[in-house]
Amino acid sequence: MTGSDAENGLTALEQRVRDDLDLMNHPVGEWVPPRTHPSGNHVYDVVIIGGGQAGLSILFALARENVTNTIAFDRNPEGHEGPWMTFARMALLRTNKNITGPALGFPSLTPRAWYSAKYGKAAWHALARIPRPDWQDYLNWYRRVLDLPVRNETEVGPLKPEHPDDAHSLIKVPLRAVGPAGRQGTVYAREVILANGIDGCGTWYIPDTITDNLPASRYVQASTEFDFSTLRSKRVTVVGANATGFDAATAALESGAESVDLLVRRTEIPKVNAHRPLDSNAWHRHFADLDVATRWRLMVHVMRNNQPPPQDSFDRAHELPGFRMHEGFAIHSMGLENDEIVIRSDKDETIRSDFVIAATGFICDFTRRIETSAIADQIAVWRDRYDPPDDVDWKPMGSYPWLEGGFAFQEKEPGSAPWLQHIYCFSLGTKPSLGLTGGSASSIRHAVPRLIQDVTRRLFLADAAHHVEALLGHDLPDLTVQQTSGRQKTP
């Protein structure tokens, strides 16, 4: 397609979006009564932390429910929300190209509609999976065409209740501008949704074996922004055989690294994707309906077995000169010897390197997130509520938040933090409680409506007296009766 064809195609699609929204716009009118803080400051009904695919979807879904006193904050510049243009390095998305993503039932808002309008239907049918930069372009278009309220370059936290003993306390949301488009100060919210990414309940993890034995200048976490050109002519070691590890290995070699040794702790790299069965309507909708013991056992199985890298990521790395994969390499020691990183396995295999990339996932630890750092000790996690049998015990999952049916945090001690029900977890921290819901592109279709149901229910019930009074006091006539010649006549 030519540039003018793409422009015309997108213009037509945007008109279709507007028409679809107009056709579905019933009932109309906001229903949440406005509030003003005693100081005179504005009170938002919902504040969303994160302006990526999850945050945008939530804003749109709230607007569809006529809840528009909302805003999302994101620390990154516009167009760089989420991982896609920051630390994600895959060529293609790892999910099926037919995901509906944030469309939420509107065909004109699907990735397929956008891609076909921009590149043509033939290009869509020829596509294996959606290219990563195109996914970010789609999200940029989605935000623009729906005119969603996102404030970028703004860091949020730490969150605190204004009145800690009040179940209906407003949540104080401190803001710090980290760029010229940012916002400074404090805002107040009735409900706060943490749509802050894969690591939204903690931080990206680097093992102590690395941090305790190497200077910080000699390693990096794979899921962070990093200038790979600094690795030119260097020997690089990647610890971890997940998709992120393979993408990092490829990025290093394509940036001029001399070699990359990728270490696989298992005797063989996983070949079966334990997550795959969960990507279905049944699991997305009903995982949370299972009993506690079953949910724990299933998610331990999924997370222990994890998933292999996509075939194209695996092949892309192996096709590059200088790439070597070491299966069965459990690290025994790591350290500097004559300014050279020396890594030894428990089988006495030795690798010499100049730089280490840790593709070692994330850990749930609310103290390490600025958003939740002040309330971490009040959030219930799985180890507070469930003691698993020894054969399925897995310590890392005990630190995931305990969520009861919805996405709202629960109190560690009943009655100690009643306001906590107004802060919602919409990251991958939802796994053991609700399944693969928060923030995953493939699960947004099911997860966002469920979240919105929870949020609007709390908003409605908190103002129930107002709504009851308004209903009982409703006196706007639907019928006008005229008296004519002693008979009633309806015009």
C-alpha positions in Angstrom: 0.0 0.0 0.0 1.1 3.5 -0.7 1.3 6.2 2.1 -1.9 7.8 0.8 -3.7 4.4 0.7 -2.7 3.8 4.3 -3.9 7.3 5.3 -7.2 6.8 3.5 -7.6 3.4 5.1 -7.0 4.7 8.6 -9.3 7.7 8.0 -12.1 5.4 7.0 -11.5 3.1 9.9 -11.5 6.0 12.4 -14.9 7.0 11.0 -16.1 3.5 11.5 -14.9 3.6 15.1 -16.9 6.8 15.7 -20.0 5.3 14.1 -19.7 2.1 16.1 -19.3 4.1 19.4 -22.3 6.2 18.5 -24.5 3.2 17.7 -23.6 1.6 21.0 -23.9 4.8 23.1 -26.9 3.9 25.3 -27.7 4.7 28.0 -26.0 8.1 28.1 -25.0 10.3 30.9 -22.6 10.0 33.9 -24.0 8.5 37.0 -21.3 8.8 39.6 -21.9 11.9 41.8 -18.9 14.3 41.7 -16.9 14.8 44.9 -14.6 17.6 46.0 -11.9 17.3 48.6 -12.4 19.5 51.7 -9.3 21.4 50.4 -11.1 22.2 47.2 -9.0 19.8 45.2 -10.5 17.6 42.5 -11.3 14.0 43.4 -11.0 11.4 40.6 -13.4 8.5 40.6 -10.6 6.2 39.2 -6.9 6.7 38.9 -5.0 4.2 36.8 -1.2 3.7 37.2 0.1 2.7 33.9 -0.8 3.9 30.4 0.1 0.8 28.4 -2.3 -1.7 26.8 -4.0 -2.6 30.1 -4.4 1.0 31.3 -5.8 2.2 27.9 -8.2 -0.7 27.9 -9.4 0.1 31.4 -9.9 3.8 30.5 -12.0 2.8 27.5 -14.1 0.3 29.4 -14.8 2.8 32.2 -15.9 5.4 29.6 -18.3 2.8 28.1 -19.9 2.5 31.5 -20.2 6.4 31.7 -17.4 6.7 34.3 -15.3 9.4 32.8 -13.8 11.2 35.8 -10.7 9.2 35.3 -7.0 9.6 34.4 -4.0 7.3 33.9 -0.4 8.2 34.8 2.7 6.6 33.2 6.3 7.3 34.0 7.4 6.9 30.3 7.2 9.4 27.5 4.2 9.1 25.2 4.6 6.2 22.8 7.0 4.4 25.1 4.5 3.0 27.6 5.0 -0.6 28.5 7.8 -2.8 27.2 7.4 -2.6 23.5 9.7 0.3 22.7 11.8 0.2 25.9 13.1 -3.2 26.8 11.2 -5.7 24.7 13.5 -7.0 21.9 11.5 -9.6 20.1 10.9 -9.1 16.4 7.3 -10.4 16.6 4.8 -10.6 19.4 4.6 -14.0 21.1 0.8 -14.2 21.0 -1.5 -15.2 18.2 -2.0 -12.4 15.7 -5.8 -12.8 16.0 -5.9 -11.6 19.6 -8.6 -8.9 20.0 -6.6 -7.1 22.6 -8.2 -3.9 23.9 -11.0 -3.9 21.4 -13.5 -5.0 24.0 -16.2 -6.2 21.6 -15.7 -3.5 18.9 -14.5 -5.1 15.6 -13.3 -1.7 14.3 -10.9 -1.4 17.3 -9.2 -4.8 16.8 -5.5 -5.0 15.9 -6.6 -6.8 12.7 -8.8 -3.9 11.6 -6.0 -1.4 12.3 -3.3 -3.5 10.5 -5.5 -4.2 7.5 -6.5 -0.5 7.2 -2.8 0.6 7.3 -1.1 -2.2 5.3 -4.0 -3.9 3.4 -5.9 -7.2 3.9 -3.3 -9.2 1.9 -0.6 -8.0 4.3 -2.6 -9.2 7.3 -3.2 -12.6 5.8 0.5 -13.0 5.0 1.4 -12.1 8.6 2.8 -14.8 10.9 2.5 -12.6 14.1 2.3 -8.9 14.7 5.6 -7.1 14.6 6.5 -5.5 18.0 6.8 -1.9 16.7 3.5 -2.2 15.0 1.8 -3.3 18.2 3.0 0.0 19.8 1.8 1.9 16.8 -1.6 0.3 17.2 -1.8 1.2 20.9 -0.8 4.8 20.0 -3.6 4.9 17.5 -6.1 3.3 19.9 -5.3 6.0 22.5 -5.6 8.8 20.0 -8.8 7.7 18.3 -10.5 7.2 21.6 -9.1 10.4 23.1 -8.1 8.6 26.4 -6.8 10.7 29.3 -3.2 9.7 30.0 -0.6 11.9 31.6 2.9 10.8 30.7 6.3 11.3 32.4 4.7 11.1 35.8 5.8 8.7 38.5 3.2 7.7 41.1 3.6 6.8 44.8 3.8 5.9 47.5 0.0 5.4 47.7 -1.5 6.1 51.1 -5.1 6.3 52.5 -6.1 9.7 53.7 -8.0 8.3 56.6 -6.5 4.8 57.5 -9.4 3.8 59.8 -12.1 4.6 57.2 -13.3 1.9 54.8 -14.4 4.7 52.4 -11.1 6.7 52.7 -9.9 8.5 49.6 -6.5 7.3 48.4 -3.7 9.9 48.3 -1.8 9.6 45.0 1.5 11.5 45.1 2.9 12.5 41.7 6.4 13.3 40.6 7.2 14.8 37.2 10.1 12.9 35.6 9.9 14.8 32.3 8.5 18.0 30.8 5.1 16.5 30.2 4.8 15.2 33.8 2.6 16.3 36.7 3.7 17.3 40.2 1.8 17.2 43.4 -0.9 15.0 45.0 -4.3 14.0 43.6 -7.1 12.1 45.4 -8.9 9.1 44.1 -11.8 6.9 45.2 -10.4 3.9 43.4 -6.8 3.2 42.2 -5.9 0.5 39.7 -2.3 -0.7 39.4 -2.0 -1.5 35.7 1.8 -1.2 35.9 3.1 -4.1 33.9 4.5 -7.6 34.4 6.6 -6.6 37.3 3.8 -4.5 38.8 3.9 -6.4 42.1 7.7 -6.2 42.6 10.8 -5.9 40.5 12.9 -7.6 37.9 15.1 -10.2 39.6 18.9 -10.6 39.5 20.3 -13.6 41.5 22.6 -12.9 44.4 25.2 -15.0 42.6 25.5 -12.1 40.2 24.9 -9.1 42.4 27.2 -10.3 45.3 30.1 -11.1 43.0 30.2 -8.6 40.2 30.3 -4.8 40.1 27.1 -3.2 38.9 28.9 -2.1 35.7 29.3 -5.7 34.6 25.7 -6.9 34.5 22.2 -5.9 33.6 18.7 -7.3 33.9 17.4 -8.4 30.5 14.0 -6.7 31.0 15.3 -3.2 31.5 16.4 -0.5 29.0 20.0 -0.9 28.0 22.3 0.3 25.2 23.5 -2.9 23.6 26.0 -1.1 21.4 28.2 -1.0 24.6 28.7 -4.7 24.1 30.5 -4.4 20.8 33.4 -6.8 20.6 32.7 -8.2 24.1 32.0 -11.8 25.3 28.5 -11.9 26.8 26.8 -14.5 29.0 23.1 -14.7 29.3 21.7 -16.4 32.4 18.3 -17.8 31.6 16.7 -19.6 28.7 13.3 -17.9 28.5 12.2 -15.8 25.5 13.7 -12.7 27.0 17.0 -14.4 27.3 17.1 -15.4 23.6 16.0 -12.0 22.5 18.8 -10.4 24.6 21.3 -12.8 23.1 20.2 -11.9 19.6 20.3 -8.1 20.4 23.8 -8.5 21.8 25.1 -10.3 18.7 23.4 -8.0 16.3 25.0 -5.1 18.1 28.4 -6.5 17.5 29.1 -8.7 20.5 32.0 -11.1 19.9 30.1 -14.1 21.4 27.1 -15.0 23.6 26.9 -18.0 25.9 23.4 -18.7 27.0 23.1 -20.8 30.2 20.2 -23.3 30.6 20.0 -24.6 34.2 17.8 -27.6 33.2 19.4 -30.6 31.5 17.2 -29.7 28.5 15.6 -26.5 27.4 11.8 -26.7 27.9 9.9 -27.6 24.7 6.3 -27.6 25.9 4.6 -24.3 26.8 2.9 -25.0 30.1 1.0 -21.7 29.8 -0.6 -22.6 26.4 -3.7 -24.4 27.7 -4.6 -21.4 29.9 -5.1 -19.2 26.8 -8.7 -20.2 26.3 -12.1 -18.7 27.1 -12.8 -21.4 29.7 -9.6 -20.7 31.7 -9.7 -16.9 31.3 -13.3 -16.8 32.6 -13.3 -19.5 35.2 -9.8 -20.2 36.7 -10.8 -18.2 39.8 -13.9 -20.4 40.3 -11.7 -23.4 41.2 -10.9 -24.2 44.8 -7.8 -22.8 46.4 -5.8 -26.0 46.5 -6.4 -26.7 42.8 -5.5 -23.1 41.7 -2.3 -23.3 43.7 -1.4 -26.8 42.2 -2.1 -25.7 38.7 -0.2 -22.4 38.8 2.8 -24.0 40.5 2.8 -26.5 37.6 2.6 -23.7 35.0 5.2 -21.5 36.6 7.7 -24.2 37.4 7.6 -25.6 33.9 7.3 -22.1 32.3 7.5 -21.9 28.6 10.1 -22.2 25.9 11.1 -19.3 23.6 9.1 -18.9 20.4 10.5 -20.9 17.6 11.5 -17.8 15.6 13.4 -16.4 18.6 15.2 -19.7 19.2 16.1 -20.0 15.5 17.1 -16.3 15.2 19.7 -16.7 18.0 21.1 -20.1 16.7 21.6 -18.7 13.2 24.0 -16.0 14.4 27.7 -16.7 14.5 29.1 -16.6 18.1 25.9 -18.0 19.8 26.3 -21.0 22.1 23.7 -22.6 24.3 24.8 -24.6 27.3 22.2 -27.0 28.7 22.5 -28.4 32.2 24.6 -25.5 33.3 23.8 -24.8 37.0 26.0 -22.0 38.2 28.3 -23.0 41.1 30.3 -19.8 41.3 30.8 -16.5 39.6 33.5 -13.8 40.1 36.1 -11.5 38.6 39.6 -12.9 37.9 42.0 -10.4 36.4 39.1 -8.3 35.2 37.5 -11.3 33.5 34.2 -12.8 34.6 34.6 -16.4 35.4 31.5 -18.6 35.7 31.8 -22.2 36.8 29.1 -24.8 36.8 28.4 -27.5 39.4 30.0 -29.9 36.8 33.2 -27.7 36.8 32.5 -26.4 33.3 34.0 -22.9 32.9 32.9 -19.9 30.9 34.9 -16.7 30.6 33.0 -13.5 29.9 33.1 -9.7 29.9 29.4 -9.0 30.7 26.4 -10.8 32.1 22.7 -10.4 31.2 20.3 -11.8 33.7 17.1 -13.1 32.0 15.8 -14.4 35.4 12.2 -13.1 35.6 10.7 -11.0 38.4 9.8 -11.4 42.0 6.7 -10.2 43.9 7.8 -7.8 46.6 5.5 -4.9 47.3 8.2 -3.1 49.3 10.2 -2.7 46.0 7.5 -0.8 44.1 7.2 2.9 44.8 3.5 2.7 44.4 3.0 0.1 47.2 6.1 0.7 49.3 4.1 2.4 52.1 1.3 -0.2 52.3 3.2 -3.4 51.6 3.0 -4.8 55.1 -0.8 -4.5 55.0 -1.4 -6.5 51.7 -2.4 -10.1 52.1 -0.3 -12.5 50.1 -0.8 -16.2 49.5 1.5 -17.4 52.3 -0.8 -15.5 54.7 -3.8 -17.5 53.7 -2.7 -20.9 52.4 -0.3 -23.5 53.5 0.3 -25.9 50.6 1.3 -29.6 50.8 5.0 -30.2 50.7 4.9 -31.8 47.2 3.5 -28.7 45.6 5.1 -26.0 47.8 6.9 -23.3 45.8 8.1 -20.4 47.9 8.1 -17.7 45.3 4.4 -18.0 44.7 3.6 -17.5 48.4 4.5 -13.8 47.8 1.8 -13.2 45.2 -1.2 -11.1 46.3 -4.2 -13.0 47.7 -7.2 -11.8 45.7 -10.7 -13.0 46.5 -12.8 -13.2 43.4 -12.0 -9.6 42.2 -8.8 -7.6 41.7 -8.9 -5.6 44.9 -6.2 -6.1 47.4 -7.1 -7.8 50.7 -6.1 -7.0 54.2 -3.3 -9.0 55.8 -5.1 -8.7 59.2 -9.0 -8.3 58.9 -10.1 -4.9 60.0 -6.6 -3.4 59.9 -6.8 -1.7 56.5 -10.4 -1.4 55.3 -9.5 1.1 52.6 -7.3 -1.4 50.9 -10.3 -2.7 48.9 -10.1 0.5 46.8 -6.7 -0.5 45.3 -6.7 -3.1 42.6 -4.0 -5.3 41.2 -4.0 -5.6 37.4 -0.6 -7.1 36.7 0.6 -10.7 36.4 0.6 -10.8 40.2 -3.0 -12.0 39.7 -1.8 -15.5 38.5 -2.5 -17.8 41.5 -5.7 -16.0 42.4 -7.3 -15.3 39.1 -5.1 -16.9 36.4 -3.5 -15.2 33.4 -5.5 -12.0 33.6 -3.9 -8.8 34.5 -2.3 -7.0 31.6 -1.9 -10.0 29.2 -2.9 -9.0 25.7 -4.7 -12.3 25.2 -6.7 -12.1 28.4 -7.7 -8.4 28.3 -11.0 -9.3 26.6 -12.1 -11.2 29.7 -10.2 -9.5 32.5 -11.1 -5.9 31.9 -14.9 -6.3 32.0 -14.5 -8.3 35.2 -12.4 -5.6 36.7 -14.8 -2.9 35.6 -17.7 -4.8 37.2 -15.8 -4.7 40.5 -14.9 -1.0 40.3 -18.4 0.2 39.3 -20.0 -1.9 42.0 -17.9 -0.3 44.7 -18.6 3.2 43.3 -22.3 2.5 43.1 -22.6 1.0 46.6 -20.6 3.8 48.2 -23.2 6.2 46.9 -26.2 4.0 47.3 -28.0 6.5 49.5 -27.6 9.2 46.8 -28.9 6.8 44.1 -31.9 5.6 46.3 -32.9 9.2 47.1 -32.6 10.2 43.4 -34.8 7.3 42.4 -37.4 7.9 45.0 -37.4 11.6 44.3 -37.6 11.2 40.5 -40.6 13.3 39.3 -39.9 14.1 35.7 -43.2 13.3 33.8 -43.1 10.9 30.8 -46.8 11.6 30.1 -48.6 14.9 29.5 -52.4 14.8 29.7 -54.7 17.5 28.2 -58.3 18.1 29.2 -60.7 18.5 26.3 -64.5 18.5 26.4 -64.6 16.6 29.6 -62.6 13.8 28.2 -59.0 13.0 28.7 -57.0 13.1 25.5 -53.5 11.9 25.0 -51.7 13.9 22.3 
